[in-house]
Amino acid sequence: MSMTFQFDNFAQLIFMDGHGVFVWSSVLLTSFLLLSLVLNPILKRRKLLKKLKIEFMGSDNASY
């Protein structure tokens, strides 16, 4: 069983017989959404930890 490449050159790969616009825009949109799903919790966690650190340091100094 041999595998053959479906496109003869890079331009055909990008154009995909007129469907390239839909395919590549879908790939970009999906990649963007997946990246945002990964980064959003990380950024929110950092923000929360920074806020908690500021509150903890502030309450720690006020108790003395």
Stockholm file with secondary structure:
# STOCKHOLM 1.0

chainA/1-64         MSMTFQFDNFAQLIFMDGHGVFVWSSVLLTSFLLLSLVLNPILKRRKLLKKLKIEFMGSDNASY
#=GR chainA/1-64 SS CCCCCSCSSHHHHHHGGGTHHHHHHHHHHHHHHHHHHHHHHHHHHHHHHHHHHHHHHHHHHHTC
#=GC SS_cons        CCCCCSCSSHHHHHHGGGTHHHHHHHHHHHHHHHHHHHHHHHHHHHHHHHHHHHHHHHHHHHTC
//
